[in-house]
Amino acid sequence: MIRKIKNDLKIKKLHLHQFRKTFAQRLYENGCSVEIIQKLLDHSDIKTTMIYLEIYNETVKSEFFKYQKTK
């Protein structure tokens, strides 16, 4: 199936993990917690899940300040 999609769309490189990464990233961008994404991807270690996610500095800052306000 991946080969057919790759050929139909004339994409040189296409791997199944690209779909997993996109799935994880979209979940994260829409507010899903890293822990839930970890479970959905069936990762035993959160570090593996973090490899899939691109968490930008602005996101880290805003989450940090949200956390500080709740203390």
N, C-alpha and C positions, 0 to 999 in steps of 0.2 A: 504494500500500500504506500509506504514512504517513497519507494522508488517511482511509483506511478505519479504521485504528487510532484516529486522532484522533476520528473521528465515533463509533465504537463505544464508546469510553471517555469520550466527552463532555469531551474535553480541548480547551481553547481554543487553546493554543499547543503545537505539537509539531514539532520540527525534527530532521532526520537527525543533525546534529551533537550533539544531546543524547544519542543512542545511542552515538556515538563517545566522548563525554566520560565517560559512565557506564562503558563498556567499559574505557577507560584508567584510570579511577579505581579500579575493582574490581581490575584487574590490579595496580596499585600497592599497594593496601591488602592484597593477598595475597602481597606480597613480590617482585613482578616489578620488575626494575630499570628505571629511566627510559630507559636506552639501548635495552633490548629493546622497551619500549612505543613509543619513537620509531620503531624499525624496523617494528613492526606497523602503526603509523598512517601509515607511509611519509612521515615528515617529514624534510626535509633538514636542518633546524635544530632543535637541542634546545630552543631558546626557544619554538618553536611547541608542542612537546609539553608544556612546562611550563605553558602557558596552559590546557591541558586538565586538569591535575592540581591538586588542592587539597592542598597539603602544609602541614600544621598545625605550629605552633611546637613542640608536644610531639614530633612526629616528627623535626623538625630537631634538637632537643636530644638526643634519644636516639641518633640516627645520629652526631652529632658526638661524643658521649661513647664510643660503640662504637669509633669511629675513633681516638680519643685513647688508648684502652686497648690498641689493637693496635700503637701506636708504641713 
